[in-house]
């Protein structure tokens, strides 16, 4: 009976590679554990000081006690517990009051991530960046760049009513799939393409291909480039789609058309043709229907709204080849979000006819005779 021969020893290079993998994996695990532990420590310290010392901001000598605490803690544990750091920990516990959410975020976000998020004024904006940072595993530098570029205000979700934004973020936090509202943005910042002021559509497309890596970063995590000038054959005619991508989180093809001019109604019909063709000929089993993105120099918001683009699985967004003053852009984005939310709120309000109909169906009070209430 033949005996099993011992396995041949691995070459030194292969063994070294395996050992490096084990060591790097262990170090990464240790770093994540230490990070999560420190983040939770800072949260508990902030919560404790806020509730016991500052009494939610009402303690008469709270600031004086805080300074005394900081001096003693720095003496014993170092500069990590300086006065400025303690104030950050208090703010941390204040703006992220749910311990369970912080515990989940701390598995991916470092204390440095939270330091970038804490100064943001709007709660939903903070939650958006925290969850996207967790899901897409942004570095601190990437998070800082996303915040600086006003990413949240440029997303479609920011223009929805607050209840919808909360629901979307809650769905993502619970492990749900990302939606187009979280993925697509408007406008797109394409200043990195270095285009001249008199560029053509071909120049724009060539520049995108030349700077594809940075273009994918601007589109967002999950996009993969598929094709340029994708041929769409319909009957005896051939059409050419500018750019085709695939998004692994949305699990669908994304058709992109580049327009130098203002958005025109005819662009919708062109994109609908492309999407129907892709749905019939290029959609794989298990994928969602293709979605279209029309990138144009400018657009009329009312016109886009009337055309009901969402029903056709089409998004229309502007692109900025040359970025204006960021403060001016921020004001414009804030105003656009406010207007969009106002329109959304008007849609949800009952119409006058509906109100009148409801009033007519309501039971009428019976007229009483004199003396009934005596």
N, C-alpha and C positions, 0 to 999 in steps of 0.2 A: 504494500500500500504506500503510495507516494506521500511524502510529508510536504506540508505547506512550507515553501521557502520564505525566509524573512524578506520583507520589502527592502529593496535596494536603497541605501542612504541617499538623501537628496544632495545635489551639488551644493557647495558652499554658498554660491550666489543666491540660489533659490531659498535656502534656509535663512539666509540673512534677510531676504525680502519678506519672508513670512514673519520673522521675529520683529522686524521693523513695524509691520502691520499690527502685531499684537501690542507692542509698546505704544504706538501712536493712538490706537483705539482706547487703551487703558488711560492714557493721559487725557484724551478728549473727554472720556467719561468722568474722570476726576475733576477736570476743569468745569464741566457742566454741573456736577454735583456741588462744587464749591460755589459757583456762581449762583445757583438756585438757593443755596443755604444763606449766602450773604444778602441776596435780594430780600428774602423773607425776613432775615434779621433786621434789615433797615426798615422794612414795613412795620414790623412789630415795635421797634424802637419809636418810630414816628407815631404810631397809633397810641402807644402808652403815654408818651409825652403830651400828645394832643388832648387825650381824655383825662389824664390824671394831673398834669401840671398846668397846662394852659386852659383846661376846662372848656374846650371848644372855643377859645379866644376870649373868655370872659374873666380869666384870673387876673387880679390887679397887679400882681408882681410876677406874672408869667415870664416876661422877657428877662427879668433879672435872674429868675431861677434857671431859665434856659442857659443863660451865659455861665452861671455857676456850674451847671451840669457839664457843659461843654469843656470848661477848663479842667475839670476833674477827669473826664473821660479821655481827653487828649493826653493828659499826663500818664494815664494808665494804658491806653490802647492806641495812641497815635492820632495823626491828623485826620484820619477817616471820620472822626467824630467831632470835628471843628464846628463852630457855630453855624457857618454857612451850610455844612453838610447836614447838621441836625434839622435846620429849617427845611432842607430838601426832603428829608425823611418824613417830616410832619406833613408837608405838601403831598408827598407820595401816598400816605395813608388817607389823606383827605380826598384826593381826586380819584384814587382807586380803592374805594372802601370795601370791596368784596374780596375777602381773603382767598376764596377758591379760585377766582379769576386770576389774581396775582400769582398764585401757586402754579397755575397752568402756564401763564405767560413766562414765568421765571425759568421754565425749562428750556426756552429758546432765547429770551431777551436778557441781556446783561444789565447791570445797574447803569452802565453808560448809555444803553438804549433808553431807559426810563428817564435819564437826565435830559435827553433830547426831546422827549414827549411831554414832560411835565409843564414847560412854559406855555403850551398851547391852551388857548382860552376856552374853546368849545369842547364839552364832554364827548360828543359824538366824533369830533375830529380826533381826539386823543384815542378813543376806542378803535377808530378806523386804522390809524397808523400802527397801533399795538397789534391788532389782529393780522393785518397784512404783513407786518414785520415777522410775526410768528410763522404764518403760513408760507411766506416766500423766503424766509431765512435771510433777511437783509442784514448786511454788516452795519455797524454804527455809521460809517461813512455814507453808505447808500441811503440809510434812513435820513441822515442830515440833508442829503441832496434832494430826496423826495419831498421833504418838508419845505426846503428852500424854493422848490419849483411849484409850490402850491398844488401838489398832486391831489389832495382831497377835494379842493374846490373845483378841480378839473374833471373829476369823475362824474359819471351820470348819476350815481347814487346820491351825491351831495345835493342834487337838484330835486330830490324827492321829499315828501313830507317827513318830518322827524320820526313819526311812527314807523314809516317804511324803512328808514335808515336803521333804526334800532332793530327791526325785525331781520333785516339783511345781515347785520353784524352778529346778532344772536344766532342766526342760522349757521354762519361761518364758524362761530365759536363752538357750536355744538358738533362740529365735524362735517357740516354740510358742504356741498360743492359750490365753488365760486359761480357767480352769475355775471352776465354781460354788463350789468349796471356797475359792478365792482371792477370790471376789467377795462372797459372802454372809457376814454377821457376826452375832454374838449376844452381848450385847444391842445394840440400836440406841439411840443417845443422842438423845432428842427434847426435851431441856430447852429448846432455843431456841424451841419453839412457845409458851412462856409460858402453858401451860394451868392453869386453877384446879384445886384438889384434887378438886372434884366434877364434873369434865367428863364429857360424854356422848360416845358414838361419833360423833355428828354434829359435835360440837365438835372432836374429834380430826381428823376428815376435813377440816373447814373450815380448821383451823389449818395442816394440811399443804399445802393448796392455796394458802393465803395466803403461806406460807413455802416455796413449792415449790423455789426456788433452793437454799436451805439444806438442805432435805430431800434433794435430789438429791446435794448434796455429802456428806451423811451416808451415803446409799446407796452412793456411790462413782462414780468416773469411768466413763462408758460408758452410763449410764442416760438414757433420753429418755422424757418423759411422753407418754402416748398418750390416755388417757381416764379420766374419773371416772364411777362408776356405769354401767359398761358393761353393756348389756342382753344377757342370755343367754336366748334363747327356746328352750325344750325342750318340744315338744308344745304343750299348751294353757297352759303356765305360763311366766311370765317371772321370771328371777332377775337380780340386779344385783351385779356385781363391783365392789368398792369402788374400786380403782385398777388401771390397766393401764399397764405400762411396756414399753420395748424396750431390750435391752442389745446394743450394737453389737459388743462383743468376743465375747460368748457367741452372738450371732446368733440370739436367740430372744426371744419375748414373755415378760414376767414379770408374773404376776397377783399382786396384793397384797390380802389381806383383813385388816381391822383388827378386833381383838377386845378389848373392855374387860375381859373375864373371863379366867379361867384356860383354857388350852388344853383342849378337849374332843375325844373321839374323833369326834364328829359333824362337827367342823370339817374333818377329813380327807375325808370323803365329799363335803362341799360343794365343797371345792377340786378334788377329782378330777373332779367334774361340769364345773366351769368349764374345767379344762385340756383335757378331752376335746372340749368344744365349741370351744374356741379352736384346738385342733389340727385339727379338721375344717373350721372355717369361716373362721378368720383367719390361719392359718399360710401364709406365702408360700413360693414355690419357693426352695429353697436354705437355708431357715431350719431350725434345730434345733427339736425339740419344745418347747412352752411349759413354763415352770417356775413353780411357785407358792411364794409366801412368805406364811406366816400370822404376822402380828405380834400377839402377845397380851401381856396384862399379866403373866402368869406361866405356868409350865409345869412338868410333872413329867418329868424327864429319862428315868426308867425307862419311863414310859408312852409317851413319844415313840419311844424305842428299840424297844420291843416292836411298835409299829405299823409299823415299817420304812418310814418316810416317803421315804427316798431312792429306793426302788423305784418310788414313785409320782411322782417328780420334784417333791417338795414339801419345803420347808424351813420349820421352825418356829423362831421367834426371839422373845425378849422385847424389849420396848421400855421405856426409862426416861424417863418424862415429867418426872421431877425427879431429878437426879443426886445420889446420896449422896456422902459423903466419898470422894475419889478413892483414898486409900490403902486404905480398906476395900474399895472396888470392886476394886482391883488384887489384893488378897489373895484375894477371892472368885473372880476370873478365873483366877488361878494354880491355885487348888484345883480349879476346874472342868476346866482343861486336864489336870491330873495324873490326875484320876478318869477322864476320857475316854480318855486314853492307856493307863491301866491296863486299862480294859475292852477296848480294841482289842487290847492284847497278849494278854489272856485268850482272845480269839476266835482268834488265830493259833496259840495253843499246842495241841498234839495232845491230844485227849480221852483219858481213861483207857481207854475201850474200844479206841480206835485203838492205844494203846500196847500193850495186852494182845494184840491181834490181831497186831501186828508181832512181838511176842516169841514168839508161838506159831509164826509162820512162819519164825523164824530157825533156822538149822541148829544142832542140839544137839551139844555136844561128845561124842565117843566115850569111853565109860568104859574106862579102861586096866586091865590086869591087874597084879597085884603083880609087881614085877621088871621091868616094861617100861622104866622110866626108869633102870634100874641101869646 
